[in-house]
């Protein structure tokens, strides 16, 4: 199975696609655009005070990296969000440990995958959106209402992650949840959000090979 992850000779199950680019920010490389990931986790876990400032993926201990891989192989939800919030907070605090209850919860996913082993295919559930609606339509519809420039090309959704983070942290709970769900739906459909600072509507239409707002 080609999407098994090999990191430093250790093999991990593939990330659930519902995490999209946020998984890369958490597990591989934390960029200066972490604000969107922070807002996503804050909304997912309902931990409004959560902050990622000071977090670096390279500071994960071995046990934390193993556990994070296990969590990221699961569907985004409140439980997985709470676990990741706790792990990120531990890394920020310089604590290399993992809580026993986390290990117990994800113990069946913590086994290192041998090099010649093949993981079973995971079934990605799409019950969160109507089969008659294109999976990217909710995100594009919200972007249009919010006047947020978006360009879709090569299965990437180019958008300013700074602007997206502001909407994911909106004081309007309904808007916050609608944006959050639209992001997960886009990820589940195989689209990856890619940061494009200062993207304008005219530029979006010029560079898109699919939809643009």
N, C-alpha and C positions, 0 to 999 in steps of 0.2 A: 504494500500500500504506500503510495508515493508521498502522502502527506504526513507520515510519521515524522516527528521532529527530532533531529539529532543535534544536541547542544553539548559540545565538549565531550563527545563520546557517549553521552547518556541519551536514551531514546524515550520519547514522550508521545502520548496519544495526540492526535490533531486537535487543535482548538475548535470549539463549537463556532460555527461561522457567525452566530448571532453577536459575538463580541467584536467582529470586524477588526479595524485597525486599533481599537482600544487594547486588544490582547497584545499587540506588538509593543505598545507604549508601556504596558505593565510588565511584560516578560522579557523583552529583548533590549529595547533602547527607549529611555524616557526623554522625549524632546522638549523643546521650550513651548510646544503647543499642547502641553498636558492638560490645559484647562478644560478641554472638551471631555477628556477621560474623567477628570475630577467631577465635572458636573453630571456625567452619565452615571458614575458610581454613587454619587450623592443621591441622585434621584432613584436609582435602583434599590439602594439599601434603605432609603428614607432617613439617612443620617445627615441632617442638614448642616451640621457643623464640620463635616469631614473636609480635610484639606490634604492635597498631595504635595504641597510645597516641601522641598527637601528630599523627595523620594527619587531614587535612582535604581533602575532595574539591576544594574551591575552590583548593587549592594545586597541583593538577596543572598541569604545563606543557602547551602545545599538543600537542607530540609524545607526551607521556604520555597525554593524554586520547584522542588518536586511537588509540593502541595499546590502551589499556584498553577502548575501545569494541569493537575488533576481538576482543580476548580474551573479552569478555563476550558476544559473539555466538556463541561456541562452547560446546559442552557442558561442564559442570563436570567436571573430571578432574584427575589429579595434575599433568599438564603445565601446564594453564591455572592451576591453583592455585599452582604454583611461580612462574610468571610474575607473577601478581598479588601474591604475597608480596614478590617482588623489587621491584616497582613501588611498592608501599605503603612499603616500607622506604626506598626512594630518596627518596620525597616527605617522609617523616619526617626524613630526613637533610638535606633542603634541596637535593637533587641533581635538576636538571630534565631530565637526560639519560635516554635509553633505551638498553639494550644492543643492539648490532648483531645478536646472535643472535636476540633477540626480534623485531626488525623483519624479519629474514629469514624467521622461522617464520610470521609473520602478514602478510607483505607483500601477499598476494593479497586481504586483507581491509582494507587500510589506505587504499584508494582512497576519496576523498570521494564520496558519492553525489550526483549533480547533482539540482537541484530537480525537474526533470521526469522523472527516471529512476524506474523501478519495479524494486525488488529482487525476485528470485525468491522464492517462498514456501519457507521452510525446513521440512523434515520433522523433527518431533520424535520421537525414538525412545523407545519405552516398553518395551523389552525387559527392563528391570530389575525389572518386577513382573508378577505373574500376571494374565492377562486376566480370570480368574474372581474376582479380589479387587478391591474398590473401591479406587482409588488412595490414598484418605485413610485407609483402615483400618489400615495399619501404624503410621502416626503416632498415631492414636487409641488403638490397642492398647498402644503403648509408653507413651503419656501416662497411660493408666489404670493400668498396672503401676507407674509412677513416682509416681502420685498427683498428677499435674500437671494443673491445671485448664485446660480448653480449650473454647472456644465457636466454632462454625462458623456464620457468617452472611454472606450475600451474597458467596460465594467468598473470604471472608477467614477465616483461622484465627487467632482471638484467643487469645493466650497471653502469659505473662510471658517476654519475651526474656531477662531476667536469669536466670530459672530454666532456660530452654532452654540458655543459654550454659554453665551449670554442668554440664548433662548432656553437651553437646558436648565439654566438656573433662574428662570423667570419667576417672579413672585406669583404669577397666575398659575395655579396648580393644574388646571385643565390644559392650558397651552404647554406647560412643562411635560405633562404626561403624553400628550399627543405627539410632540416632537420626539420624545424618548421612544415611543412605540414605533414611530415611523422610521427611526434610525435602526432599531432592531429588525424591522421588517425588511429594510433595504439590505442589511447584513445577511439575513437569512436567505435572501434571494441571490447572494453571491456578489453583491456590490461592495466596494471598499471606499470609504470616505477618505479623500486625499486633500490635505490642506493646500489652499490656493489663496494666500493673503491678498486682500484688496481686489478680489475678483469683481469686475463690473458686469452688468447685464449684457452690454454690447460685446464684451470680450467672451462671455460665456457662450453666446450664440455663435461667435466666430470660431471657437475651438472645439465645440461639441460635435460628436459624430452620432449622438442620439438626441436626447431631450436637452433643453436648456431653458432657464428662467432668467 
